[in-house]
Amino acid sequence: MAIWKSVESTKLFMGKLTHSGDLIEEITDVCRRESIRIGWIEALGAVQKARLGYYNQEIRKYQFIDLDHPLEITKLVGNISLRDGEPIVHAHITLADQEGNAYGGHLVPGTIIFACEFIIQAFEGPVFERAFDEETGLPLWAMEE
């Protein structure tokens, strides 16, 4: 059965991230500096190279794809919650190469920014804390009905 909580939008943050910075680390740093505990992130731009994760459900481990060439960010979307009291960004990204081939997956450290503009929507409401989920092997939101 689905479980959900009501939250309220409180602030929007818009900006650009640092050239040659690590994409997930830069977004997480904004959340830390602005004390964003729950929120939504979207971004677009380009990366110099990328590292994507794919969660193999059978073996319950992430597998990684390294793309060592420039790519366009056609969509980055994710949420912000807490893990061990610290902001954590859970984002997925779709990238395209110069021929229009698309690559997608879980955003992990190792994706290096060429240019990136972002919007973070911060929310107020119950804390969404990540904890180990036995059923999936993933750190999911620990929510009670």
C-alpha positions in Angstrom: 0.0 0.0 0.0 1.3 3.5 -0.9 2.4 5.7 2.0 2.6 9.5 1.6 2.9 12.7 3.6 1.9 16.3 2.8 4.6 18.9 2.3 4.5 22.6 1.5 6.8 24.4 -1.0 8.7 27.1 0.8 11.5 28.4 -1.5 13.0 28.1 -4.9 16.7 28.3 -5.5 18.0 28.8 -9.1 21.6 29.0 -10.1 24.5 27.5 -12.0 27.1 25.0 -10.8 30.9 25.2 -10.9 32.6 24.3 -14.2 34.7 21.1 -13.6 32.9 20.4 -10.3 31.4 17.0 -9.5 27.7 17.3 -10.3 26.2 15.3 -7.4 28.7 16.9 -4.9 27.8 20.4 -6.1 24.1 19.9 -5.8 24.6 18.3 -2.3 26.7 21.3 -1.2 23.9 23.7 -2.2 21.5 21.7 -0.1 23.9 21.6 2.9 24.6 25.3 2.7 20.9 26.3 2.4 19.8 23.7 5.0 17.5 22.0 2.6 16.2 18.9 4.3 13.5 17.9 1.8 13.1 19.1 -1.8 13.1 18.5 -5.6 15.9 19.2 -8.0 15.9 19.7 -11.8 18.8 20.7 -14.0 20.1 20.9 -17.5 23.4 21.7 -19.2 26.4 19.6 -20.3 29.1 17.4 -18.7 32.7 16.8 -19.7 32.3 13.1 -18.7 29.8 11.0 -16.8 29.5 8.1 -14.4 26.0 6.5 -14.2 24.7 3.8 -11.9 22.3 1.0 -12.6 20.9 -1.0 -9.7 21.0 -4.7 -10.5 17.9 -6.0 -8.7 19.0 -9.6 -8.9 22.4 -9.2 -7.1 21.3 -6.0 -5.2 24.4 -4.0 -6.2 25.0 -1.0 -8.4 26.8 -1.5 -11.6 28.5 1.6 -13.2 28.8 2.9 -16.7 31.7 5.4 -17.4 31.3 7.8 -20.4 34.5 9.6 -21.0 33.4 12.2 -23.5 31.2 15.4 -23.6 27.5 14.9 -23.2 24.4 17.2 -23.0 22.2 16.9 -19.9 18.8 16.5 -21.4 17.1 15.9 -18.0 18.2 15.7 -14.4 15.5 15.1 -11.9 15.6 14.0 -8.3 14.7 14.5 -4.7 16.4 15.7 -1.6 16.0 14.0 1.8 18.1 13.0 4.8 20.4 10.1 5.5 22.1 10.0 8.9 20.9 13.6 9.4 22.6 14.9 6.3 21.1 16.0 3.0 21.3 13.4 0.3 20.4 13.9 -3.3 18.8 11.0 -5.1 18.8 11.9 -8.8 18.5 10.3 -12.2 20.0 11.8 -15.3 19.6 11.4 -19.1 22.4 12.5 -21.3 22.8 12.7 -25.1 25.9 12.5 -27.3 26.6 14.5 -30.5 24.7 11.9 -32.5 21.6 12.0 -30.3 22.3 8.7 -28.6 20.8 8.8 -25.0 22.3 7.3 -21.8 20.6 7.3 -18.5 20.8 6.1 -15.0 21.4 7.0 -11.4 23.6 10.1 -10.9 26.7 9.1 -8.9 30.1 10.8 -8.1 32.3 11.1 -11.1 30.1 13.2 -13.4 32.1 16.3 -14.2 30.3 19.6 -15.1 30.9 21.6 -18.2 27.9 23.9 -17.6 24.9 23.3 -15.5 21.8 25.4 -14.5 19.6 24.1 -11.7 16.4 24.7 -9.8 15.8 23.3 -6.3 12.4 23.5 -4.8 12.6 23.3 -1.0 9.7 21.9 1.1 8.7 22.1 4.7 7.0 19.2 6.4 7.9 15.8 7.9 11.5 14.7 7.6 12.0 12.0 4.9 14.9 10.0 6.3 16.6 7.2 4.3 17.1 3.8 5.9 18.0 0.3 4.6 15.0 -1.4 3.1 15.1 -5.2 3.5 12.8 -5.9 0.5 15.0 -4.0 -2.1 18.4 -3.7 -0.5 18.2 0.1 -1.1 18.3 3.1 1.2 14.7 4.2 0.8 12.5 6.6 2.7 11.6 5.1 6.1 7.9 6.1 6.3 5.2 4.9 8.7 1.5 5.1 7.9 
